[in-house]
Amino acid sequence: AIMPQISNNKEESTFEIEGAAVIRDYSLIGWLSKEEVRGKNFVDSQIKDIPIVIENEGEYLSYQLKREKCRILFKDQAGNLRVNLLIETEGDIAEYISNKEKYVFDEGHLAQINDLIEKEIEREVGVAIKKSREINTDFLGIGLQLYRTQPRLWEKYKYIWENGEYNKLSIQVDAQNDIRSTGILQ
């Protein structure tokens, strides 16, 4: 289970969610940072209307993610279970700097920006995967998805979760992004 970590700023009378606690068998297993929680939310398909900031040719570009879906795919390959997290997103470039030399509407430039966005999403999910391996706990819900969608495969590989071998599981992340609009501000 995941429980949000909430702090109280009495001076400003505000609360802030700063990360999360990972609980297994009624015991605290570890803490997740904001970035690790965001990576988990990508896997849970819980990302909507959030900004992604990337650096493009020395300038920062804001990308507004509008829709996100993660599909967890499993492959039994030569007696090994392989997991592929396919993250499909779409959104709008929200803010950028463009001039005659750097024209964002150029098809090649848009493909380059799209590639940077996909790499950033893969990096963010990778941070959550790395943490799940460090604490050897499947807080991403991969085992639950295998159990629900492919029960025969689950029976074959449930030992991974039962014997504490989750941190050895092969997990690949592939992001596919679609830029719908080139922005509100230029």
Salt bridges, closest charged atoms under 4 A:
GLU16 OE2 - LYS34 NZ 2.75
GLU35 OE2 - ARG123 NH2 2.72
ASP44 OD2 - LYS40 NZ 2.30
ASP49 OD1 - LYS66 NZ 3.64
GLU57 OE2 - HIS109 NE2 3.89
GLU59 OE2 - LYS102 NZ 3.87
ASP76 OD2 - LYS156 NZ 2.69
GLU88 OE2 - ARG71 NH2 3.57
GLU90 OE1 - ARG67 NE 3.53
GLU90 OE2 - ARG180 NH1 3.06
ASP92 OD1 - ARG180 NE 3.70
ASP115 OD2 - LYS119 NZ 3.09
GLU120 OE2 - ARG123 NH2 2.90
GLU124 OE1 - ARG38 NE 2.70
GLU155 OE1 - LYS158 NZ 3.11
